[in-house]
Amino acid sequence: MVELIIVVGIIAIMATIGVSDYLSTRSQKRLELAAEVLVRELNLTMERSRSQEDGHQWWIHFDNPDGSNNDLYTVCYGTYTAPGADCAAEGGTESKRTILGAGLDFTEPASGTTKEIIFTKSTGLPVDADGLPATTLVTIKSTAAGGSKTITVNPNGSITF
């Protein structure tokens, strides 16, 4: 009976280690996937602006409201006028909205703020809200695994993470 209790105890310890390792790996994979999807969306939006798809300028609006698990980004098109609360306030129309999901939050833009990455209509190169070339950072953090991914959009159009 003592041997059986020892074996059950060892199995329980191994199962606990395995489950925690699985959950950590899953959270890391979720973070990597979110970063990869955002990079693809940035590249696609840059190309849409460069080709003047539907005759419009394109940009991405990042929103980091206070709280967790509610961060999102929206692909917008139209004529960008000025920073605002959403696509319509900035002079455009919403094309696609993506919520980061459980366990993921933006750390850049900071909590309670928004940010835009605007692509010029003819060249597709990124500019800031004043129309000047700028390097823009977006950071996604995994609240469960503790890691983060920083995506850098450079003035020359290169996007890295």
Residue pairs with C-beta under 8 A, 6 or more apart in sequence:
23 144
24 144
24 145
27 103
27 142
27 144
27 145
27 147
28 142
28 145
28 147
30 101
30 103
30 104
30 142
31 104
31 140
31 141
31 142
31 145
31 147
31 148
31 149
32 149
34 100
34 101
34 104
34 140
34 149
35 140
35 149
35 151
35 161
37 98
38 73
38 98
38 138
38 140
38 151
39 151
39 159
39 161
41 60
41 73
41 75
41 96
41 98
42 60
42 117
42 151
42 153
42 159
43 159
45 58
45 59
45 60
45 75
45 117
45 119
46 58
46 119
46 124
46 125
46 126
46 157
46 159
47 124
48 56
48 58
48 77
48 119
49 56
49 57
49 58
49 59
49 119
49 120
49 121
49 124
50 119
50 122
50 123
50 124
51 124
52 121
52 122
53 77
54 77
56 77
56 78
56 79
56 92
56 121
57 77
57 78
57 79
57 80
57 92
57 118
57 119
57 120
57 121
58 75
58 76
58 77
58 95
58 119
59 75
59 76
59 77
59 80
59 90
59 92
59 116
59 117
59 118
59 119
60 73
60 74
60 75
60 76
60 116
60 117
61 73
61 74
61 76
61 86
61 87
61 90
61 114
61 115
61 116
62 71
62 72
62 73
62 106
62 109
62 114
62 115
62 116
62 117
62 138
63 71
63 72
63 73
63 74
63 86
63 109
63 114
64 71
64 105
64 106
64 109
64 110
64 111
64 112
64 113
64 114
65 71
65 111
65 112
66 111
66 112
68 105
68 143
69 100
69 101
69 102
69 103
69 104
69 105
70 99
71 99
71 100
71 104
71 105
71 106
72 97
72 98
72 99
72 100
73 97
73 98
74 86
74 87
74 94
74 95
74 96
74 97
74 98
75 94
75 95
75 96
75 97
76 87
76 90
76 92
76 93
76 94
76 95
77 92
77 93
77 95
78 87
78 90
78 91
78 92
78 93
79 91
79 92
80 90
80 91
80 92
80 116
80 118
81 90
81 91
82 90
82 91
82 129
83 90
83 114
83 116
83 129
84 90
84 91
84 114
85 114
86 94
87 93
87 94
88 94
90 116
100 106
100 140
103 142
103 143
103 144
103 145
104 140
104 141
104 142
104 143
105 111
105 140
105 141
105 143
106 138
106 139
106 140
106 141
107 139
107 140
107 141
107 148
108 115
108 137
108 138
108 139
108 150
109 115
109 138
115 136
115 138
116 129
117 126
117 136
117 138
117 153
118 126
118 127
118 128
118 129
118 131
119 125
119 126
119 127
120 126
120 127
120 131
124 157
125 133
125 155
125 156
125 157
126 133
126 134
126 136
126 153
126 154
126 155
126 157
127 133
127 134
127 155
128 134
128 136
133 155
134 155
135 152
135 153
135 154
135 155
136 152
136 153
137 150
137 151
137 152
137 153
138 150
138 151
138 153
139 148
139 149
139 150
139 151
140 148
140 149
140 151
141 147
141 148
142 148
149 161
150 161
151 159
151 160
151 161
152 159
152 160
152 161
153 159
154 160
